């Protein structure tokens, strides 16, 4: 019984908590890294229209205005729709170990961290799955330009149902609520409008 309790406690933090444990470190591209552009599915930069409305926070409004001065096509509402889709894809793909689905959505360093986590899980013979109980809530925290990069931070609130099947063990499933801030980035001055995930960190709900 004690062993089962310990296993359940470990599983409670395996999935998304593992993401920001790894990615909360300084793993996003830094200016000195001289990163190359990485393609991301058009969900984060496509031309589909989304409902528009005022941005309430004056500081955020000013930051967005500064970004739009460098990137006139930036639309915060359309961006959030794409970011929400990327969130759902990344959470599910990481749990399944789907490297091909992850690669175009992540910066090089973040992809390296994901690959390390997936490889460790595969070496243990564990199997995971994850699904969102409800559509995640996504709120834009920051959108700005730094040097040759556009940066956007999104606070995600979600309820995730995760399952872990240890090698030779029984599947354990649990639901947990998560609050995280994901930082996306893209290179300015290029024809590619797509964004990539550069950092994940815990947030208050």
N, C-alpha and C positions, 0 to 999 in steps of 0.2 A: 504493500500500500504506500509506504514512504517513497519507494522508487517511482511509482506512478505519479505521485504528487510532484516530485521533482521534475519529471518529464513534462508534466502539464505546465509547470511554471516556466520552464525553458521555452516551450512552444509558444507561450503567450507573447514572447518578445521576438520570435524568430523572423517574422515576415517583414512588415514595414519598419519595425523598430530597428531591424538589421540594416535597413537602407540608411537611416540617418545616423546610425552608429558609425557606419563606414563613410558616408558622404558628408557628414557634418564636419569632417576634417577639411583641411585646405586642399580640396581635390579639384575644384573648378579651375578652368584656365585662368592664369594670372597674366597681367599685361606683359611681363617679361617672357612669357612662354611663346610669344609670337605665333598664336594658333592659326591653323588653316581653317577655312570655312567647312562646316559639316552640314550635309543636306539633312533636312528634317521633313517628314511628310507635310503636305500643304495644310494640314489641319491647323498649324500654328501660324500660317502666313498666307493662306489662300484667299480667294476673292469672294467667298460666300458671305452674304450679308447677314448681320446679326442685329437684334434689337438695339437701338441706341437710346442713351439717356445721359443725364448730367453726372459728372464725377463730383461727389460732394466734398471731398477733402481738398482744401485750398492748396496744401503743400503738394499733394499728389497731382492736382491739376497743373500746377506750375512745372512739376517734373515732366509730366506728359507733354506739355507745351515745348519744353526744351528738347525732348526726344523727337517730337514731330518736326522741329526746326531742322534736325539732322536727317530724319526719316519721315517725310510727309505722308507716306502711306500707312503709318502705324495707326491702328484703330484699336483702342483698349478693349472694346466690347467683343470685337471679332477675335482678338488675341485670347481673351479669356475662354471663349468657346473652344478654341484650338487647344489651349492649355489643359482644359478639363478632359478633352479626348486623349491627349497625350498622357495624362495622369492615369486614366483607366487602362490604357494600353501598356504602360510601363509597369504598373503594379501586377497585372496579369502575366506579362511576359517574363518578368523577373522570377515570379513564383514557378513558372513552368520551365525556366531555363532557356527561353527562346532568344538566343543571341541575335539572330537575324532581325527579329522584330525590334530589339533594343538598339542595335547599332546606329541606325539613322536618327534616333531620338536623343542620343547622349553625346556629350563631349568625349574626347579621347580618354581623358583621365577618369571620368566617371564610368565609362565603359570598361576600363581596366579594373575598377573596383567591383563592378557588377560581375565581371567574368571571374574574378577571384572568389567571390561569394558563391557563384554557381558551381565553380569547379570544386570547392570545398564540400558543398552539399552532395555533388555527384560522387566524390570520393568516399563519403560516408554511406552512400546508397540510399539517401533519404529522398522522398518525393513530396513536393508541396503543390498546393493550389491556392488561389485567392480569387474572390469575387466581391464586388461592391454590393452591399445590401441595398443602398440607395445611391442615386447620382450624387457625386461629391459636391460640396459647396466650394466655390472658388472666388476669392476676393483679391483684387489687385492691390498689393501693398506698395509697390514702387515700379516705376518705369522711367528709365533715364539713360543717358549716353555717357560712357566713360572712355575717353580716348577713341579708339576705332571700334568699340563694342557698344551694342545696345544691351541693356540689362533690364530684366523684368522679374519681380518677385511676386509670387502668388501664394496666398495662404489657403491651404486645402483642409477642409473638415470632412471626414469620411467615416463610414462604418464598414469595416471589412470583415468578411467571413473567410478565415484561413484554415487550411487543413494541412497536417503534417503526418506523413507515414514514414516512421523510421525504418531502416533496413531490418526486416524480419519482425517488425512490431506492428501494433495496431494503430489505425488512423485516429488521430485526435483532431477535433474541429472546434473552433471557438470564434466568437465575434468580438471585435474590439473597436473602439473609436480611436481615431487618430487625428492629430492636429499637427500639420507640418507646413513649413515654408519652402517652396521649391523656387530656385533661381534659374531662369532661362537666359540664354544669351545668343546673340548673332553678330556677325561682322557687318559693320556699316560700310556703305560705299560699294556694295556688290549687288548684282542682280538677283541673288538668292534671298528671298524674303523669309526663309524658314529659320526656326529657333532650335536650340539644343539645351537639354537639361545640364546645368553646370554644378548644382549643389542642392543638397537636401538637409534641412535642419529641423529640430523639434520646435513646436510653437505652443503657445497657450491657446486653449479653446476659446 
